[in-house]
Amino acid sequence: MSTIVLVGAGNMGFAMLAGWMKAPAHRFVVVEPAAPLRERAAALGAEVLEAPAALPAEVDLIIFAVKPQMIEEVAPLYRDMPGAVMSVAAGVTRARLEALLGTRAIVRVMPNTPAAVGQGMSVACGPEDDSLRALVDDLLSVTGAHAWLDDEALMDAVTAISGSGPAYVFHFIECLAEAGETLGLPADLALTLARETVAGAGVLARSSGEAPGTLRENVTSPGGTTAAALRVLRDEGRLSALLKEATTAARDRALEL
């Protein structure tokens, strides 16, 4: 059993911790200065601390799950602590972390919040260290699917697609529900229809083995209702263009951070 220190129990840190604590295979110690966040981490069964002073002497992995703007302040507190490092701070490169923490094995990971229900998508980038990769694989497998990336420069694109991606989907659900209300549906029914349709379509897209375009065509009868809606969404590639613009903005913000 490895001893793992989770630095930060905000939205992303807590989402991952929630997945890990459902069947804990490691010892998790959470360092979180905010009392409400410590309390909810403790409710999952994790050990919690307000500051790193009382951490165990032997640590196998330190996970930084703090906002990228905080990394310069937080990371140096762990410079003299042993253990490899895994960071989920968007836009923070491994080179920047090494400058703050000294030379050590560092893995950069971009997860997303569905990790809390074991349905996340994470991408990792790090050294060819078999034991470290095995530990990271073990952690990420609990939270959903994951992949390794050789080119760290592409991590900002990963952030724009899957890291931020759940927010785009949640907003789509909001918009689809609002559209249902505009058509006269009760608000609660419109939200249920939007939420369950998106959830079901996601499961089908993942499990069917068919390409998304094929699944779209299967729903679209020539001259039918779906075709009428898709003409609006696909006219001059408007939805595709909007998503490219949005994800480029997310990627560029990750570079700025």
Buried (B, 14 or more C-beta within 10 A) or exposed (E): EBBBBBBBBBEBBBBBBBBBBEEBEBBBBBBBEEEEBBEBBBEBEBBBBEEBEEBEEEBBBBBBBBBBEBBEEBBEBBEEBEBBBBBBBBBBBBEBBBEBBEEBBBBBBBBBBBBBEBBBBBBBBBEEBEEBBEBBEEBBEBBBBBEBBEEEEEBBBBBBBBBBBBEBEEEEBEEBBBEBBEEEBEEEEBBBBBBEEBEEBEEEBEEEEEEEEEBBEEEBEEEEEEEEEBEEEEEEEEEEEEEEEBBEEBBEBBEEB
